[in-house]
Amino acid sequence: MRRHLFLTVLAIFLLFLGACSSGSDKETAGKKESTGDWKPEGPIEIVAPAGAGGGWDTTARMTAQVLNEEGMIKENIGVVNKSGGGGAVGWAYVAGFEGNPHKLFVSSPPIVLIPLNGQSEYGHEDFTPLSNLIADYAAFAVREDAKWDNLNELFEDMKKDPESITVVGASAPGSMDHIQFVQIAKAAGVDIKKIKYVSDQEGGALTQLLNGSVDVYSTGVAETVEQVKAGKIKVLGVTSEERLEGEVLEDFPTAIEQGIDETFINWRGFFGPADMDPAAVDFYEKKFKELSDSDAFAEIRDQFGWDEMYLNNEEYKQFLNEQKKDIKSLLDELGISAN
Amino acid sequence: MGSIDGIVTGFQTAFSMEGILFVMIGVLVGTFIGMLPGLGPISAIAVMIPVTFGMDPTSALIMMAGVYYGAVFGGSTSSILLNAPGISGTVATAFDGYPMAQQGKAGKALAIAAIASFTGGTVSVIMLMLLAPALSSIAVSFGPPAYFALMVLGLTAISSLSEGSTIKALISAVVGFMVVTIGIDAQTGTQRFTFGNPNLLEGLDFLVIALGLFALAEVCTLVLNRKDTSVKNAHKIGSIKLSKKDLHEMKGPITRQSLLGFILGVLPGAGATIASFIAYISEKRLSKNPEEFGKGSIKGLAAPETANNAATSGAFVPLLSLGIPGSGTTAVLLGAFLVLGVQPGPLLMTDRPEIFWGIIASMYIGNIFLLILNLPLIPYIAKILKIPRPLLISLVIMFSMIGVYAISFNTFDLYMLLLFGVIGFLMRLFSFPAPPFILAFILGGMLEQSFRQSLTISNGSLSIFITNPISLMLLLLALLSFIIPLLRQLWLRKARKTN
């Protein structure tokens, strides 16, 4: 699986170099307009700690593209895939560049979850959170002919007979697909220790739902759309605060409107290595804000069905610490916390 | 059936000038990249994705599909000539292909592989066209218990792959099982045997093991036996002409394995690898001379080569009609679809018939191209063996390293490659067969995961494997394929005694 990513990256990177080399003489002229004390002194590398085509990779590529195309950052931004360990390999790589303001990476809830599971020695505290950009949400789907029509009916059955219902996700217990379901189920009063969860990392989770091996599929909102359109599955609930916009998406009820007062945000933002120059943090914060407010990025958010969720360095840090506390208590209750 | 219109549209798309041109480019690139040791369809597709940016989606996807099956087609070359399988689907090809090449029949081996690949590919495209809509329901019918049973059936091949000592074959397989547990366990999230090393979190890649145990171990043996005159034949290419007898011998395996390979290819996750192994063992079981297998048997080469190409077309069923990628390679291909704004799934056939049927129709042309591209080239490709031994050995080492390094640009993988090269060499010295090791490594991960998924679903009851009809059937087949050779041996012994 991993092999193609790097060839793709290599190929894209070569095309990129070719496309950008002609613009290099403009760079020096443009530097004056920046107000901060710090400016990039060379190409910037954004690490996507996963394979090509996934959420991290897409976010990194789209961000790099808009930053460069709109001229917000003149230096070339290259995206590098470092997959492995659900992100741990990429984080270990960036952690080795302490203080280097030219190495960024994109991240999301796993950087909180995976260290708590004991699978990464690096967590969000070991990096400099720069800005959060977008929010995505989870969806819980069942077969079209399933007996449940909303989350409450499902959770009622889970309370009565937890052994009869199996939940499937694409990642291991304690990681995102599991925790997003557990978090909502807990708010609905389900005994989360009794939830039966299986993980299928070979891309078979949807197959298992369709053939009736399992009952509930915990996944991202975008993954459900095509099957809902085809009338094969129905979405019982999504984890956003308000209903999502867009064809099909707007029909998905939120957990909140079903009386379950809980949300789960699959946030995505950018981090740098530890001990980054405050002036560099300032620089990136401004650039990401500019990006988040731009029409070009709004278009990309629409295209991928993401919500806007900008947080600056300070807000981001606070948000992450709260996330960690919440998730740690969930993992403790499940008995899978590493500490 | 409304799909008749769709099929007509598909043929129009595929047989347009553009369609033909892009199929040609696709299979050309695919087959050449596939021929290089250590590089397979995943690399070929990945290299071509950036080329498709801005192209018309239909042409682009016809090309990408061509790259995929072209690379599977070409992949047999490095297995046969150098014992360096680039993808798991061609491991079984090396079992008889490489011995054949060493006997000075490289040309013939490549010709058999090309014809088997062509037939497997074409037969399965016909079935794909006739059955794609209906087959999508079969593709999702396999739940975890059925997968477990299928893996067990695949594992019965161990007994067929053991030359000599059965105990040594079993030890080799057990070590393979142990190695595949390295990494984060999917069902609990616990690290196993990683020793805190983040490079091991994802486990070891198939290529590291395959190129280590096969290619590097072979290189070591060649260096050790450099004065041995018996390998002189290996420089000979021989005629590529197949006699009537050869063709007759190929007929059976090719017909059977085209069908079987296609069906197994339809199952997500099973795909070309298990198809090629099951093809190999089933032909060995059916053969009147099973002792020829592993020593350059025509049937032993034709069977897996037919099956892996047939399975490749089969893999398009879940990909196109469900949007479910059945393997790492089709996952990348799915990525290529998404980049072009095409969402494969249940609606593709009705929403974008020109893409759905265009790809399928283009595979007919693609397979014909592959055959006329490959057959005349065989004498030239086989000249690889004429390269002076020291140079050839260095090239194999170099390509193996490039292939492994390209997995993740991580030098750690190179050390692992060397380690498995040494392990493979030692295994040869002490005559532990490598095929059971690689088979256990390939099947072990899915075997374990599907077993544990099943038990979670059934709340720990083993009866789930018997109450599920598909799983029960496959387990019985596995039992039969285990017992029949034993009975046959007993029967032979008895027959000899009474004589």
Interface residues (C-beta under 8 A of the other chain):
Chain A: M1 R2 R3 H4 L5 F6 L7 T8 A11 I12 L15 A52 G53 K82 S83 G84 G85 G86 A88 V89 A92 N117 G118 Q119 S120 E163 T166 A172 P173 G174 S175 K196 Y197 V198 S199 D200 Q201 E202 G203 G204 L206 T207 Q208 L210 N211 G212 S213 V214 E226 Q227 K229 A230 K232 I336
Chain B: I42 S43 I45 A46 V47 I49 P50 A139 V140 S141 F142 G143 P144 I184 D185 A186 Q187 T188 G189 Q191 P198 N199 L201 E202 D205 L207 P268 G269 P318 L322 G323 I324 P325 G326 G328 A331 V332 L334 G335 L338 V339 Q343 G345 P346 L347 A406 I407 S408 F409 M446 Q449 R452 Q453 T456 I457 N459
